[in-house]
Amino acid sequence: MNATVDADICTGCGLCPSLCPEVFELNDDGIAEVIATPVPSDAEDSCRQAAESCPVDAISIEQG
């Protein structure tokens, strides 16, 4: 599984790193970024939850 963040629409709310700190963090500009590719198997559920919870749908998940 791979996750991506669309930096153009991310609002930097901080929800994704709070739900899945193994995969997401806020960069120096306050925008979320992926720090683990591929997503560790033990973080897949929390990564999906972060993607589903994103208020602006900035997170995409691809299986593979």
PDB file of N, CA, C and O in Angstrom:
ATOM      1  N   MET A   1       0.844  -1.169   0.000  1.00  0.00           N
ATOM      2  CA  MET A   1       0.000   0.000   0.000  1.00  0.00           C
ATOM      3  C   MET A   1       0.896   1.242   0.000  1.00  0.00           C
ATOM      4  O   MET A   1       1.896   1.305   0.715  1.00  0.00           O
ATOM      5  N   ASN A   2       0.518   2.214  -0.809  1.00  0.00           N
ATOM      6  CA  ASN A   2       1.215   3.494  -0.858  1.00  0.00           C
ATOM      7  C   ASN A   2       0.218   4.617  -0.617  1.00  0.00           C
ATOM      8  O   ASN A   2      -0.924   4.560  -1.073  1.00  0.00           O
ATOM      9  N   ALA A   3       0.659   5.624   0.096  1.00  0.00           N
ATOM     10  CA  ALA A   3      -0.174   6.790   0.362  1.00  0.00           C
ATOM     11  C   ALA A   3       0.485   8.017  -0.254  1.00  0.00           C
ATOM     12  O   ALA A   3       1.711   8.115  -0.308  1.00  0.00           O
ATOM     13  N   THR A   4      -0.334   8.943  -0.713  1.00  0.00           N
ATOM     14  CA  THR A   4       0.162  10.215  -1.220  1.00  0.00           C
ATOM     15  C   THR A   4      -0.707  11.336  -0.664  1.00  0.00           C
ATOM     16  O   THR A   4      -1.877  11.131  -0.342  1.00  0.00           O
ATOM     17  N   VAL A   5      -0.123  12.510  -0.558  1.00  0.00           N
ATOM     18  CA  VAL A   5      -0.852  13.690  -0.104  1.00  0.00           C
ATOM     19  C   VAL A   5      -0.788  14.735  -1.211  1.00  0.00           C
ATOM     20  O   VAL A   5       0.288  15.044  -1.721  1.00  0.00           O
ATOM     21  N   ASP A   6      -1.939  15.275  -1.575  1.00  0.00           N
ATOM     22  CA  ASP A   6      -1.993  16.365  -2.544  1.00  0.00           C
ATOM     23  C   ASP A   6      -1.719  17.664  -1.787  1.00  0.00           C
ATOM     24  O   ASP A   6      -2.605  18.217  -1.135  1.00  0.00           O
ATOM     25  N   ALA A   7      -0.487  18.136  -1.884  1.00  0.00           N
ATOM     26  CA  ALA A   7      -0.074  19.325  -1.138  1.00  0.00           C
ATOM     27  C   ALA A   7      -0.837  20.576  -1.556  1.00  0.00           C
ATOM     28  O   ALA A   7      -0.925  21.538  -0.793  1.00  0.00           O
ATOM     29  N   ASP A   8      -1.388  20.562  -2.770  1.00  0.00           N
ATOM     30  CA  ASP A   8      -2.118  21.738  -3.247  1.00  0.00           C
ATOM     31  C   ASP A   8      -3.448  21.931  -2.532  1.00  0.00           C
ATOM     32  O   ASP A   8      -3.957  23.050  -2.461  1.00  0.00           O
ATOM     33  N   ILE A   9      -4.019  20.842  -1.996  1.00  0.00           N
ATOM     34  CA  ILE A   9      -5.307  20.991  -1.312  1.00  0.00           C
ATOM     35  C   ILE A   9      -5.231  20.726   0.191  1.00  0.00           C
ATOM     36  O   ILE A   9      -6.196  20.977   0.913  1.00  0.00           O
ATOM     37  N   CYS A  10      -4.089  20.219   0.668  1.00  0.00           N
ATOM     38  CA  CYS A  10      -3.937  19.959   2.104  1.00  0.00           C
ATOM     39  C   CYS A  10      -4.035  21.278   2.870  1.00  0.00           C
ATOM     40  O   CYS A  10      -3.422  22.276   2.492  1.00  0.00           O
ATOM     41  N   THR A  11      -4.813  21.265   3.947  1.00  0.00           N
ATOM     42  CA  THR A  11      -4.962  22.462   4.775  1.00  0.00           C
ATOM     43  C   THR A  11      -4.083  22.427   6.016  1.00  0.00           C
ATOM     44  O   THR A  11      -4.052  23.387   6.786  1.00  0.00           O
ATOM     45  N   GLY A  12      -3.365  21.319   6.212  1.00  0.00           N
ATOM     46  CA  GLY A  12      -2.474  21.219   7.362  1.00  0.00           C
ATOM     47  C   GLY A  12      -3.197  21.120   8.689  1.00  0.00           C
ATOM     48  O   GLY A  12      -2.705  21.610   9.706  1.00  0.00           O
ATOM     49  N   CYS A  13      -4.355  20.495   8.687  1.00  0.00           N
ATOM     50  CA  CYS A  13      -5.147  20.413   9.917  1.00  0.00           C
ATOM     51  C   CYS A  13      -4.487  19.541  10.982  1.00  0.00           C
ATOM     52  O   CYS A  13      -4.778  19.693  12.168  1.00  0.00           O
ATOM     53  N   GLY A  14      -3.601  18.627  10.574  1.00  0.00           N
ATOM     54  CA  GLY A  14      -2.886  17.787  11.524  1.00  0.00           C
ATOM     55  C   GLY A  14      -3.574  16.498  11.891  1.00  0.00           C
ATOM     56  O   GLY A  14      -3.083  15.748  12.735  1.00  0.00           O
ATOM     57  N   LEU A  15      -4.705  16.229  11.269  1.00  0.00           N
ATOM     58  CA  LEU A  15      -5.454  15.015  11.605  1.00  0.00           C
ATOM     59  C   LEU A  15      -4.702  13.758  11.195  1.00  0.00           C
ATOM     60  O   LEU A  15      -4.641  12.803  11.970  1.00  0.00           O
ATOM     61  N   CYS A  16      -4.131  13.733  10.005  1.00  0.00           N
ATOM     62  CA  CYS A  16      -3.469  12.503   9.543  1.00  0.00           C
ATOM     63  C   CYS A  16      -2.269  12.112  10.410  1.00  0.00           C
ATOM     64  O   CYS A  16      -2.146  10.936  10.751  1.00  0.00           O
ATOM     65  N   PRO A  17      -1.383  13.033  10.782  1.00  0.00           N
ATOM     66  CA  PRO A  17      -0.295  12.584  11.652  1.00  0.00           C
ATOM     67  C   PRO A  17      -0.760  12.207  13.061  1.00  0.00           C
ATOM     68  O   PRO A  17      -0.102  11.422  13.744  1.00  0.00           O
ATOM     69  N   SER A  18      -1.882  12.760  13.490  1.00  0.00           N
ATOM     70  CA  SER A  18      -2.389  12.363  14.803  1.00  0.00           C
ATOM     71  C   SER A  18      -2.992  10.960  14.761  1.00  0.00           C
ATOM     72  O   SER A  18      -2.953  10.233  15.753  1.00  0.00           O
ATOM     73  N   LEU A  19      -3.552  10.582  13.606  1.00  0.00           N
ATOM     74  CA  LEU A  19      -4.133   9.247  13.451  1.00  0.00           C
ATOM     75  C   LEU A  19      -3.100   8.199  13.033  1.00  0.00           C
ATOM     76  O   LEU A  19      -3.207   7.032  13.411  1.00  0.00           O
ATOM     77  N   CYS A  20      -2.116   8.610  12.264  1.00  0.00           N
ATOM     78  CA  CYS A  20      -1.140   7.661  11.724  1.00  0.00           C
ATOM     79  C   CYS A  20       0.253   8.298  11.651  1.00  0.00           C
ATOM     80  O   CYS A  20       0.735   8.614  10.563  1.00  0.00           O
ATOM     81  N   PRO A  21       0.898   8.487  12.805  1.00  0.00           N
ATOM     82  CA  PRO A  21       2.220   9.138  12.805  1.00  0.00           C
ATOM     83  C   PRO A  21       3.316   8.309  12.153  1.00  0.00           C
ATOM     84  O   PRO A  21       4.388   8.831  11.847  1.00  0.00           O
ATOM     85  N   GLU A  22       3.060   7.023  11.936  1.00  0.00           N
ATOM     86  CA  GLU A  22       4.045   6.180  11.261  1.00  0.00           C
ATOM     87  C   GLU A  22       4.177   6.529   9.780  1.00  0.00           C
ATOM     88  O   GLU A  22       5.194   6.234   9.152  1.00  0.00           O
ATOM     89  N   VAL A  23       3.141   7.159   9.229  1.00  0.00           N
ATOM     90  CA  VAL A  23       3.107   7.421   7.786  1.00  0.00           C
ATOM     91  C   VAL A  23       3.092   8.913   7.450  1.00  0.00           C
ATOM     92  O   VAL A  23       3.627   9.314   6.417  1.00  0.00           O
ATOM     93  N   PHE A  24       2.494   9.732   8.299  1.00  0.00           N
ATOM     94  CA  PHE A  24       2.319  11.149   7.974  1.00  0.00           C
ATOM     95  C   PHE A  24       2.981  12.064   9.006  1.00  0.00           C
ATOM     96  O   PHE A  24       3.059  11.744  10.192  1.00  0.00           O
ATOM     97  N   GLU A  25       3.453  13.209   8.516  1.00  0.00           N
ATOM     98  CA  GLU A  25       3.905  14.278   9.395  1.00  0.00           C
ATOM     99  C   GLU A  25       3.659  15.605   8.687  1.00  0.00           C
ATOM    100  O   GLU A  25       3.483  15.645   7.469  1.00  0.00           O
ATOM    101  N   LEU A  26       3.648  16.672   9.446  1.00  0.00           N
ATOM    102  CA  LEU A  26       3.518  18.001   8.856  1.00  0.00           C
ATOM    103  C   LEU A  26       4.915  18.529   8.575  1.00  0.00           C
ATOM    104  O   LEU A  26       5.789  18.475   9.440  1.00  0.00           O
ATOM    105  N   ASN A  27       5.127  19.039   7.369  1.00  0.00           N
ATOM    106  CA  ASN A  27       6.442  19.577   7.022  1.00  0.00           C
ATOM    107  C   ASN A  27       6.603  20.988   7.595  1.00  0.00           C
ATOM    108  O   ASN A  27       5.727  21.476   8.309  1.00  0.00           O
ATOM    109  N   ASP A  28       7.712  21.633   7.283  1.00  0.00           N
ATOM    110  CA  ASP A  28       8.004  22.962   7.823  1.00  0.00           C
ATOM    111  C   ASP A  28       6.990  24.013   7.387  1.00  0.00           C
ATOM    112  O   ASP A  28       6.844  25.048   8.037  1.00  0.00           O
ATOM    113  N   ASP A  29       6.287  23.744   6.282  1.00  0.00           N
ATOM    114  CA  ASP A  29       5.264  24.669   5.796  1.00  0.00           C
ATOM    115  C   ASP A  29       3.885  24.360   6.383  1.00  0.00           C
ATOM    116  O   ASP A  29       2.906  25.035   6.064  1.00  0.00           O
ATOM    117  N   GLY A  30       3.810  23.335   7.245  1.00  0.00           N
ATOM    118  CA  GLY A  30       2.542  22.967   7.851  1.00  0.00           C
ATOM    119  C   GLY A  30       1.654  22.113   6.974  1.00  0.00           C
ATOM    120  O   GLY A  30       0.457  21.989   7.234  1.00  0.00           O
ATOM    121  N   ILE A  31       2.228  21.520   5.935  1.00  0.00           N
ATOM    122  CA  ILE A  31       1.490  20.672   5.003  1.00  0.00           C
ATOM    123  C   ILE A  31       1.862  19.219   5.280  1.00  0.00           C
ATOM    124  O   ILE A  31       3.026  18.906   5.530  1.00  0.00           O
ATOM    125  N   ALA A  32       0.878  18.344   5.234  1.00  0.00           N
ATOM    126  CA  ALA A  32       1.133  16.926   5.480  1.00  0.00           C
ATOM    127  C   ALA A  32       1.976  16.328   4.371  1.00  0.00           C
ATOM    128  O   ALA A  32       1.859  16.706   3.205  1.00  0.00           O
ATOM    129  N   GLU A  33       2.830  15.385   4.753  1.00  0.00           N
ATOM    130  CA  GLU A  33       3.609  14.643   3.784  1.00  0.00           C
ATOM    131  C   GLU A  33       3.762  13.209   4.266  1.00  0.00           C
ATOM    132  O   GLU A  33       3.673  12.917   5.458  1.00  0.00           O
ATOM    133  N   VAL A  34       3.995  12.329   3.309  1.00  0.00           N
ATOM    134  CA  VAL A  34       4.174  10.908   3.600  1.00  0.00           C
ATOM    135  C   VAL A  34       5.636  10.673   3.957  1.00  0.00           C
ATOM    136  O   VAL A  34       6.539  11.123   3.252  1.00  0.00           O
ATOM    137  N   ILE A  35       5.857   9.960   5.065  1.00  0.00           N
ATOM    138  CA  ILE A  35       7.228   9.684   5.497  1.00  0.00           C
ATOM    139  C   ILE A  35       7.565   8.199   5.425  1.00  0.00           C
ATOM    140  O   ILE A  35       8.681   7.803   5.764  1.00  0.00           O
ATOM    141  N   ALA A  36       6.617   7.371   4.987  1.00  0.00           N
ATOM    142  CA  ALA A  36       6.858   5.929   4.886  1.00  0.00           C
ATOM    143  C   ALA A  36       6.231   5.372   3.619  1.00  0.00           C
ATOM    144  O   ALA A  36       5.008   5.322   3.487  1.00  0.00           O
ATOM    145  N   THR A  37       7.080   4.954   2.689  1.00  0.00           N
ATOM    146  CA  THR A  37       6.601   4.344   1.453  1.00  0.00           C
ATOM    147  C   THR A  37       7.401   3.080   1.218  1.00  0.00           C
ATOM    148  O   THR A  37       8.625   3.152   1.112  1.00  0.00           O
ATOM    149  N   PRO A  38       6.771   1.945   1.134  1.00  0.00           N
ATOM    150  CA  PRO A  38       5.332   1.721   1.288  1.00  0.00           C
ATOM    151  C   PRO A  38       4.898   1.855   2.742  1.00  0.00           C
ATOM    152  O   PRO A  38       5.724   1.899   3.653  1.00  0.00           O
ATOM    153  N   VAL A  39       3.587   1.918   2.938  1.00  0.00           N
ATOM    154  CA  VAL A  39       3.020   2.003   4.277  1.00  0.00           C
ATOM    155  C   VAL A  39       3.337   0.697   5.015  1.00  0.00           C
ATOM    156  O   VAL A  39       3.080  -0.384   4.484  1.00  0.00           O
ATOM    157  N   PRO A  40       3.888   0.780   6.227  1.00  0.00           N
ATOM    158  CA  PRO A  40       4.138  -0.444   6.995  1.00  0.00           C
ATOM    159  C   PRO A  40       2.837  -1.224   7.210  1.00  0.00           C
ATOM    160  O   PRO A  40       1.780  -0.633   7.434  1.00  0.00           O
ATOM    161  N   SER A  41       2.924  -2.533   7.140  1.00  0.00           N
ATOM    162  CA  SER A  41       1.708  -3.353   7.239  1.00  0.00           C
ATOM    163  C   SER A  41       0.950  -3.123   8.535  1.00  0.00           C
ATOM    164  O   SER A  41      -0.278  -3.206   8.551  1.00  0.00           O
ATOM    165  N   ASP A  42       1.655  -2.837   9.623  1.00  0.00           N
ATOM    166  CA  ASP A  42       0.960  -2.611  10.891  1.00  0.00           C
ATOM    167  C   ASP A  42       0.322  -1.231  10.996  1.00  0.00           C
ATOM    168  O   ASP A  42      -0.358  -0.941  11.980  1.00  0.00           O
ATOM    169  N   ALA A  43       0.531  -0.371   9.989  1.00  0.00           N
ATOM    170  CA  ALA A  43      -0.062   0.968   9.979  1.00  0.00           C
ATOM    171  C   ALA A  43      -1.126   1.134   8.897  1.00  0.00           C
ATOM    172  O   ALA A  43      -1.669   2.226   8.726  1.00  0.00           O
ATOM    173  N   GLU A  44      -1.427   0.060   8.166  1.00  0.00           N
ATOM    174  CA  GLU A  44      -2.380   0.183   7.054  1.00  0.00           C
ATOM    175  C   GLU A  44      -3.766   0.616   7.521  1.00  0.00           C
ATOM    176  O   GLU A  44      -4.389   1.461   6.879  1.00  0.00           O
ATOM    177  N   ASP A  45      -4.259   0.061   8.613  1.00  0.00           N
ATOM    178  CA  ASP A  45      -5.601   0.435   9.084  1.00  0.00           C
ATOM    179  C   ASP A  45      -5.652   1.895   9.501  1.00  0.00           C
ATOM    180  O   ASP A  45      -6.597   2.601   9.148  1.00  0.00           O
ATOM    181  N   SER A  46      -4.660   2.361  10.245  1.00  0.00           N
ATOM    182  CA  SER A  46      -4.667   3.763  10.673  1.00  0.00           C
ATOM    183  C   SER A  46      -4.431   4.701   9.493  1.00  0.00           C
ATOM    184  O   SER A  46      -4.915   5.833   9.499  1.00  0.00           O
ATOM    185  N   CYS A  47      -3.694   4.244   8.482  1.00  0.00           N
ATOM    186  CA  CYS A  47      -3.494   5.045   7.275  1.00  0.00           C
ATOM    187  C   CYS A  47      -4.818   5.210   6.527  1.00  0.00           C
ATOM    188  O   CYS A  47      -5.152   6.306   6.076  1.00  0.00           O
ATOM    189  N   ARG A  48      -5.560   4.124   6.401  1.00  0.00           N
ATOM    190  CA  ARG A  48      -6.889   4.212   5.762  1.00  0.00           C
ATOM    191  C   ARG A  48      -7.805   5.155   6.545  1.00  0.00           C
ATOM    192  O   ARG A  48      -8.535   5.957   5.962  1.00  0.00           O
ATOM    193  N   GLN A  49      -7.754   5.045   7.861  1.00  0.00           N
ATOM    194  CA  GLN A  49      -8.584   5.919   8.696  1.00  0.00           C
ATOM    195  C   GLN A  49      -8.201   7.384   8.478  1.00  0.00           C
ATOM    196  O   GLN A  49      -9.074   8.249   8.401  1.00  0.00           O
ATOM    197  N   ALA A  50      -6.916   7.659   8.381  1.00  0.00           N
ATOM    198  CA  ALA A  50      -6.470   9.031   8.129  1.00  0.00           C
ATOM    199  C   ALA A  50      -6.979   9.532   6.786  1.00  0.00           C
ATOM    200  O   ALA A  50      -7.439  10.668   6.679  1.00  0.00           O
ATOM    201  N   ALA A  51      -6.898   8.688   5.762  1.00  0.00           N
ATOM    202  CA  ALA A  51      -7.372   9.085   4.434  1.00  0.00           C
ATOM    203  C   ALA A  51      -8.868   9.346   4.439  1.00  0.00           C
ATOM    204  O   ALA A  51      -9.334  10.325   3.855  1.00  0.00           O
ATOM    205  N   GLU A  52      -9.620   8.476   5.094  1.00  0.00           N
ATOM    206  CA  GLU A  52     -11.075   8.635   5.145  1.00  0.00           C
ATOM    207  C   GLU A  52     -11.487   9.837   5.993  1.00  0.00           C
ATOM    208  O   GLU A  52     -12.559  10.403   5.782  1.00  0.00           O
ATOM    209  N   SER A  53     -10.652  10.225   6.940  1.00  0.00           N
ATOM    210  CA  SER A  53     -10.978  11.327   7.848  1.00  0.00           C
ATOM    211  C   SER A  53     -10.518  12.685   7.342  1.00  0.00           C
ATOM    212  O   SER A  53     -10.921  13.714   7.886  1.00  0.00           O
ATOM    213  N   CYS A  54      -9.690  12.706   6.319  1.00  0.00           N
ATOM    214  CA  CYS A  54      -9.173  13.980   5.807  1.00  0.00           C
ATOM    215  C   CYS A  54     -10.333  14.874   5.366  1.00  0.00           C
ATOM    216  O   CYS A  54     -11.124  14.477   4.510  1.00  0.00           O
ATOM    217  N   PRO A  55     -10.442  16.068   5.936  1.00  0.00           N
ATOM    218  CA  PRO A  55     -11.593  16.928   5.625  1.00  0.00           C
ATOM    219  C   PRO A  55     -11.605  17.472   4.198  1.00  0.00           C
ATOM    220  O   PRO A  55     -12.649  17.919   3.723  1.00  0.00           O
ATOM    221  N   VAL A  56     -10.467  17.442   3.509  1.00  0.00           N
ATOM    222  CA  VAL A  56     -10.421  17.948   2.139  1.00  0.00           C
ATOM    223  C   VAL A  56     -10.043  16.863   1.127  1.00  0.00           C
ATOM    224  O   VAL A  56      -9.744  17.170  -0.027  1.00  0.00           O
ATOM    225  N   ASP A  57     -10.056  15.609   1.553  1.00  0.00           N
ATOM    226  CA  ASP A  57      -9.724  14.472   0.690  1.00  0.00           C
ATOM    227  C   ASP A  57      -8.391  14.622  -0.015  1.00  0.00           C
ATOM    228  O   ASP A  57      -8.273  14.340  -1.207  1.00  0.00           O
ATOM    229  N   ALA A  58      -7.378  15.073   0.732  1.00  0.00           N
ATOM    230  CA  ALA A  58      -6.056  15.279   0.152  1.00  0.00           C
ATOM    231  C   ALA A  58      -5.213  14.012   0.109  1.00  0.00           C
ATOM    232  O   ALA A  58      -4.163  13.995  -0.533  1.00  0.00           O
ATOM    233  N   ILE A  59      -5.658  12.943   0.783  1.00  0.00           N
ATOM    234  CA  ILE A  59      -4.872  11.716   0.869  1.00  0.00           C
ATOM    235  C   ILE A  59      -5.444  10.660  -0.078  1.00  0.00           C
ATOM    236  O   ILE A  59      -6.644  10.385  -0.088  1.00  0.00           O
ATOM    237  N   SER A  60      -4.547  10.083  -0.869  1.00  0.00           N
ATOM    238  CA  SER A  60      -4.912   8.979  -1.762  1.00  0.00           C
ATOM    239  C   SER A  60      -4.143   7.748  -1.336  1.00  0.00           C
ATOM    240  O   SER A  60      -2.990   7.827  -0.912  1.00  0.00           O
ATOM    241  N   ILE A  61      -4.806   6.603  -1.458  1.00  0.00           N
ATOM    242  CA  ILE A  61      -4.178   5.331  -1.123  1.00  0.00           C
ATOM    243  C   ILE A  61      -4.278   4.419  -2.328  1.00  0.00           C
ATOM    244  O   ILE A  61      -5.331   4.293  -2.954  1.00  0.00           O
ATOM    245  N   GLU A  62      -3.154   3.784  -2.640  1.00  0.00           N
ATOM    246  CA  GLU A  62      -3.106   2.814  -3.742  1.00  0.00           C
ATOM    247  C   GLU A  62      -2.619   1.494  -3.190  1.00  0.00           C
ATOM    248  O   GLU A  62      -1.634   1.438  -2.455  1.00  0.00           O
ATOM    249  N   GLN A  63      -3.312   0.442  -3.547  1.00  0.00           N
ATOM    250  CA  GLN A  63      -2.872  -0.903  -3.172  1.00  0.00           C
ATOM    251  C   GLN A  63      -1.738  -1.316  -4.091  1.00  0.00           C
ATOM    252  O   GLN A  63      -1.670  -0.890  -5.244  1.00  0.00           O
ATOM    253  N   GLY A  64      -0.860  -2.139  -3.578  1.00  0.00           N
ATOM    254  CA  GLY A  64       0.181  -2.614  -4.461  1.00  0.00           C
ATOM    255  C   GLY A  64       1.485  -2.828  -3.816  1.00  0.00           C
ATOM    256  O   GLY A  64       2.441  -3.232  -4.476  1.00  0.00           O
TER     257      GLY A  64
END
